[in-house]
Amino acid sequence: MSWPNLLQYAVFLLIVALLVKPTGTYLALVFEGEKTLLDPLLRPVERLLFRLFGIDATEQMDWKRYALCFTLFGLLGTLLLYSLLRFQSVLAGSSSAYLTTPLTPDLAANTAISFATTTTWQAYGGESTMTYLSQMVGLCAQNFLAGAAGLALGIAFIRGLVRQQTEMLGNFWVDIVRATLWVLLPLSLLGGIVLVWQGVPLNFDAYTPITTLEGRQQIIAQGPVAALEFIKNLGTNGGGFFNVNAAHPYENPTPLTNFLEMLAIVVLPAAFTHTFGRLIGRPKEGWVLFGVMTALFLAGLLACGWVEQTDNPRIAALVSSVSSPPSGNLEGKEIRFGIGGSVLGAIATSNGATGSYNSMHDSYLPLGGAVPLVNMLLGEIIYGGLGTGLYSIIIVQVVALFLAGLMVGSVPEYLGKRIGVAEVKLVALYTLLGPMVVLILTALAVVTAGGKAGLTTNDGFHGLTEILYAYISSFANNGQNFAGLSANSTFYNLTTSFAMIIGRYGQGVVALALAAQFAKQVRRPFTSGSLPTATVQFAGFLIATIFIVGGLSYFPVLALGPFAEHIRLSR
């Protein structure tokens, strides 16, 4: 591991840590309806929207109604985007002559579900499939709306832990308006301006045909890239304007843009831990969660960086007789980012539920590629998506408290609220959804003709890893992929869509039901018999629980995929 890479990682995490408190405080003020600097500009807009859509800001919703609004909002967004994609060929657009990938019904449905669930799984190439209208009106709009819906869900979950003797978790429509107006829009506007300054294009020009130095014809795609780029990272979406996503020089031209885009992915979910601590009146609880997330994030950085900094043994053996061995595994990486920036992108995107990859993870060494895979298998708990990251790690924390209660023979409780039978059932359902969906779909893919047809580049251990990566990426609403898998087929478009829906709405509804169970209770005072959760010791126990739950669920398939491939490559 080189010192420049270590310095880059340290600076990144330091900036994240410094931004957690001010950003988390701002989020708390926004969703509690308290005064912010943007109020004079945005309050009139908020009131106008409330009148336009008939929203009563004082009305509260129980978890069932909140979940229904959340689900119907996603369904409506999916249907509207699907309609736009199906009719894009007859609507206004630019450079449509260069769109070579047809938007079949199954691909259009997969794409619509993908963007409405913040997964942005792309079984297509952006510049060869989408018109400017589809990109701006369809995909960009969903980046905002789906991201805001996830943020609203996270706030509703926190309210369940804060409130007592009630079933009300807030108002979904109020939360989504505030998430959009006060959080996503202003930050995206500022971020977009910075990206334009750094060279990211913002135009509606036709695609540009050029002749290369070799005399070949090449098409240079244009478009309003800067308008989409920052919100795809900020809203934990990750759908790229171009096929190679953030590895494209138009999306991510410089090391500075790479650094800023990674910050856009991580800061809001990380700051949500402070929002949580502030709203429950126990800031230390939030800092413990942030510390656990950061420790796991750093472990992934160091592990993946160390693996990718070593040479591929097969390539090193081939070139050692004629020249000095290569300095690390540079296959699939952009030289302008190097191994350090590429690894930072891999870890930030796989943890942040944002598939905005800046290097080809399919080209990583087996153990290097296993790190982002494991990050997603652990379940959006390392920062995670907007809102979803917080309730994902809290649910694992409830598992840890339940286990600790069994060990010491006491009734487990969290923040003064008991973890009873109903709560344990919901936690178990949430925990089992991932392995059930991901492992069953992976098994189905490896034994059916439709699944194996996608293995056009690799098979064996690596092929299994590609399939597993596709389904956990879909279920975790992440969207990045091992590009060696040819996923634009009816089989993969339908099965990955199923994984996205369960990962977004199945887990989201269960989380709301759990929040409602906590909201009904009265908070009991902390006693000498209560297990403290804002301690270093409990943080260590939580990390152990995370790996135990993840290992019990996924270790066998990891052993058959990247671990077995590593052993074969080493030999």
Residue pairs with C-beta under 8 A, 6 or more apart in sequence:
1 302
1 305
1 306
1 309
2 309
2 340
4 340
5 305
5 309
5 338
5 339
5 340
5 343
8 259
8 340
8 341
8 344
9 298
9 301
9 302
9 305
9 340
9 344
12 259
12 262
12 263
12 344
13 294
13 297
13 298
15 263
16 263
16 266
16 267
16 270
16 294
17 290
17 294
19 263
19 267
19 270
19 271
20 267
20 270
20 271
20 273
20 274
20 290
21 271
21 274
23 267
23 268
23 271
23 274
24 271
24 272
24 273
24 274
24 275
24 276
24 277
24 278
24 286
25 274
25 275
25 278
26 36
27 183
27 268
27 271
27 272
27 275
28 34
28 274
28 275
28 278
28 279
29 35
29 36
30 36
30 178
30 179
30 182
30 183
31 155
31 175
31 178
31 179
31 275
32 279
33 178
36 182
38 182
38 186
42 181
42 182
45 181
46 177
46 178
46 181
49 55
49 177
50 56
50 57
50 174
50 177
53 173
55 171
55 173
55 174
55 177
56 171
57 171
57 174
59 171
60 168
60 169
60 170
60 171
61 69
61 168
61 169
61 170
61 171
61 172
62 167
62 168
62 169
62 516
63 156
63 160
63 167
63 169
63 512
63 513
63 515
63 516
63 519
65 172
66 156
66 169
66 170
66 172
66 512
67 508
67 509
67 512
67 513
69 172
69 173
70 149
70 152
70 153
70 172
70 505
70 508
70 509
70 512
71 505
71 509
73 145
73 149
73 172
73 176
74 116
74 117
74 146
74 149
74 504
74 505
75 116
77 112
77 115
77 116
77 142
77 145
77 146
78 112
78 113
78 116
79 112
80 138
81 111
81 112
81 115
81 116
81 138
81 139
81 142
82 108
82 109
82 112
84 91
84 133
84 134
84 137
84 138
85 103
85 108
85 111
85 112
85 134
85 138
86 103
86 105
86 108
88 103
88 130
88 131
88 133
88 134
89 96
89 103
91 131
91 133
92 131
92 133
93 131
93 132
93 133
93 134
94 131
94 132
94 204
94 205
94 206
94 207
94 222
94 223
95 131
95 132
95 206
95 207
95 221
95 222
96 131
98 127
98 128
98 207
98 219
98 221
99 128
99 129
99 130
99 131
100 128
100 129
101 107
101 124
101 125
101 128
101 129
101 488
103 111
103 124
103 129
106 490
106 493
106 494
107 123
107 124
107 488
107 493
109 493
109 497
110 121
110 123
110 493
110 494
110 496
110 497
111 122
111 123
111 124
113 119
113 497
113 500
113 501
114 120
114 121
114 122
114 239
114 479
114 496
114 497
114 500
115 138
115 139
115 142
115 143
115 146
115 237
115 239
116 142
116 146
117 146
117 477
117 500
117 501
117 503
117 504
117 505
118 143
118 146
118 147
118 150
118 235
118 236
118 237
118 353
118 385
118 386
118 477
118 504
119 237
119 355
119 473
119 474
119 477
119 478
119 479
119 500
119 503
119 504
120 139
120 143
120 232
120 237
120 238
120 239
120 355
120 479
121 355
121 473
121 474
121 479
121 481
121 487
121 496
121 500
122 239
122 240
122 243
122 245
122 355
122 479
122 481
123 487
123 488
123 492
123 493
123 496
124 130
124 243
124 488
125 242
125 243
126 135
126 239
126 240
126 241
126 242
126 243
127 207
127 221
127 223
127 241
127 242
127 243
128 243
130 139
132 204
132 223
132 224
135 223
135 224
135 228
135 241
136 224
136 227
136 228
139 228
139 239
140 227
140 228
140 231
142 237
143 228
143 231
143 232
143 235
143 237
143 239
144 180
144 184
144 185
144 188
144 231
144 235
145 176
145 180
146 235
146 237
147 179
147 184
147 231
147 234
147 235
147 236
147 237
147 386
148 176
148 179
148 180
148 183
148 184
148 235
148 386
149 176
149 179
150 235
150 236
150 385
150 386
150 387
150 388
151 175
151 176
151 179
151 183
151 184
151 268
151 386
151 387
152 170
152 172
152 175
152 176
152 179
152 387
153 387
153 388
153 391
153 508
153 511
153 512
154 272
154 386
154 387
154 388
154 389
154 390
154 391
155 170
155 175
155 179
155 275
155 387
156 169
156 170
156 172
156 175
156 512
156 515
157 169
157 387
157 390
157 391
157 394
157 511
157 512
157 514
157 515
158 275
158 276
158 279
158 280
158 390
158 515
159 169
159 170
159 279
159 515
159 519
160 169
160 512
160 514
160 515
160 516
160 517
160 518
160 519
161 276
161 280
161 394
161 414
161 415
161 417
161 515
161 518
161 519
162 279
162 280
163 169
163 519
164 519
164 521
164 522
164 523
165 520
165 521
165 522
166 519
166 520
167 516
167 519
167 520
168 519
169 512
169 515
169 516
169 519
179 386
183 268
184 231
184 234
184 235
187 230
187 234
187 264
188 230
188 231
188 234
191 229
191 230
191 231
191 233
191 234
191 260
191 264
192 202
192 226
192 227
192 229
192 230
194 230
194 257
194 260
195 226
195 229
195 230
195 257
195 260
196 202
196 226
198 253
198 254
198 256
198 257
199 253
199 254
199 257
200 225
200 226
200 229
200 250
200 251
200 252
200 253
200 257
201 222
201 223
201 224
201 225
201 226
201 250
202 224
202 225
202 226
202 227
203 222
203 223
203 224
204 222
204 223
204 224
205 222
205 223
206 222
207 219
207 220
207 221
207 222
208 219
208 220
208 222
209 217
209 218
209 219
209 220
210 217
210 218
210 219
210 220
211 217
211 218
212 218
221 242
221 250
223 241
225 241
225 242
225 250
225 251
228 239
228 241
229 241
229 251
229 252
229 261
230 261
230 264
231 237
232 238
232 239
232 240
232 354
232 356
233 261
233 262
233 264
233 265
233 354
233 356
234 264
234 265
234 268
235 386
236 265
236 269
236 352
236 353
236 354
236 384
236 385
236 386
236 477
237 354
237 479
238 245
238 349
238 354
238 355
238 356
238 357
238 478
238 479
238 480
239 355
239 479
240 246
240 248
240 251
240 356
241 248
241 250
241 251
242 248
242 250
242 251
244 360
245 251
245 355
245 356
245 357
245 358
245 480
246 252
246 258
246 261
246 345
246 356
246 357
246 358
247 334
247 357
247 358
247 359
247 360
249 336
252 258
252 261
252 358
253 336
254 336
255 336
255 337
255 341
258 337
258 341
258 344
258 345
258 358
259 341
259 344
261 356
262 344
262 345
262 348
262 349
265 348
265 349
265 352
265 354
265 356
265 383
266 348
266 351
266 352
266 383
268 386
269 352
269 353
269 383
269 384
269 385
269 386
269 389
269 390
270 290
270 293
270 294
270 383
272 386
272 387
272 389
272 390
273 286
273 287
273 289
273 290
273 293
273 390
274 283
274 286
274 287
274 290
275 286
276 285
276 286
276 289
276 390
276 394
277 283
277 284
277 285
277 286
277 287
277 289
278 286
280 415
282 415
282 534
284 534
285 415
285 533
285 534
287 534
288 533
288 534
288 535
288 538
288 539
289 390
289 393
289 394
289 397
291 539
292 393
292 539
292 542
292 543
292 546
293 381
293 382
293 383
293 389
293 393
295 539
295 543
296 351
296 378
296 381
296 382
296 543
296 546
297 347
297 351
297 382
297 383
300 347
300 350
300 351
300 371
300 372
300 374
300 375
300 382
301 343
301 344
301 347
303 367
303 371
304 343
304 346
304 347
304 364
304 368
304 371
304 372
305 339
305 340
305 343
307 329
307 364
307 365
307 367
307 368
307 371
308 328
308 329
308 339
308 342
308 343
308 364
308 365
308 368
309 328
309 329
309 339
310 328
310 329
310 365
311 325
311 326
311 327
311 328
311 329
312 326
312 329
312 331
312 365
312 569
313 569
313 570
314 569
315 326
315 331
316 325
316 326
319 325
319 326
328 339
329 339
329 363
329 364
329 365
329 368
330 339
331 360
331 363
332 359
332 360
332 361
332 362
332 363
332 364
333 339
333 342
333 359
333 360
333 363
334 341
334 342
334 358
334 359
337 345
337 358
337 359
341 358
342 358
342 359
343 368
345 356
345 357
345 358
345 359
346 357
346 359
346 361
346 364
346 371
346 372
347 371
347 372
347 375
348 354
349 355
349 356
349 357
349 358
349 372
349 478
349 480
350 371
350 372
350 373
350 375
350 376
350 478
350 480
351 375
351 382
351 383
351 384
352 383
352 384
352 385
352 389
353 380
353 384
353 385
353 388
353 389
353 476
353 477
353 478
354 385
354 478
354 479
355 473
355 478
355 479
355 480
355 481
356 480
357 480
360 483
361 369
361 372
361 469
361 480
361 481
361 482
362 369
362 466
362 481
362 482
362 483
362 484
365 566
365 569
366 461
366 462
366 465
366 562
366 563
366 565
366 566
366 569
367 562
367 563
367 566
369 465
369 469
369 482
369 562
370 465
370 558
370 561
370 562
370 563
370 566
372 480
373 465
373 468
373 469
373 472
373 558
373 561
373 562
374 550
374 554
374 558
375 382
376 469
376 472
376 473
376 476
376 478
377 434
377 438
377 472
377 550
377 553
377 554
377 558
378 546
378 550
379 392
379 396
379 434
379 476
379 550
380 388
380 389
380 392
380 476
380 477
381 389
381 392
381 393
381 396
381 546
382 389
383 389
384 390
384 392
384 393
385 477
388 477
388 507
388 508
391 511
391 515
392 507
395 427
395 430
395 431
395 511
395 514
396 431
396 542
396 545
396 546
396 549
397 414
397 533
397 542
398 412
398 414
398 419
398 423
398 427
398 514
399 427
399 431
399 545
399 549
400 538
400 541
400 542
400 545
401 412
401 413
401 414
401 419
401 531
401 533
402 412
402 419
402 424
402 427
403 545
404 412
404 531
404 538
404 541
405 411
405 412
405 419
405 531
406 412
408 531
410 529
410 531
411 418
411 419
412 418
412 419
412 531
413 419
413 524
413 530
413 531
414 518
414 533
415 518
415 523
415 533
416 523
416 524
416 525
416 526
416 530
417 518
417 521
417 523
417 524
418 521
418 524
419 427
420 517
422 517
423 514
423 517
423 518
426 510
426 513
426 514
426 517
427 514
429 510
430 507
430 510
430 511
430 514
431 549
433 502
433 503
433 506
433 507
433 510
434 472
434 475
434 476
434 503
434 507
434 553
435 553
435 554
437 471
437 475
437 498
437 499
437 502
437 503
438 468
438 471
438 472
438 475
438 499
438 554
439 553
439 554
439 557
441 471
441 495
441 498
441 499
442 464
442 467
442 468
442 471
442 557
444 451
444 495
445 451
445 452
445 454
445 467
445 471
445 491
445 492
445 495
446 452
446 464
446 467
448 491
450 489
450 490
450 491
450 492
451 467
451 491
451 492
451 495
453 486
453 489
453 491
454 466
454 467
454 485
454 486
454 487
454 489
454 491
454 492
455 463
455 466
455 467
455 484
455 485
455 486
456 484
456 486
457 484
457 485
457 486
458 466
458 484
460 565
461 560
461 561
461 562
461 564
461 565
461 568
462 484
462 561
462 565
463 484
464 557
464 560
464 561
465 482
465 561
465 562
465 565
466 482
466 484
466 485
467 485
468 557
468 561
469 481
469 482
469 485
470 481
470 482
470 485
470 487
470 492
470 496
471 495
471 496
471 499
472 478
473 479
473 480
473 481
474 496
474 497
474 499
474 500
474 503
475 499
475 500
475 502
475 503
476 503
477 500
477 503
477 504
481 487
485 492
487 493
487 496
531 538
532 538
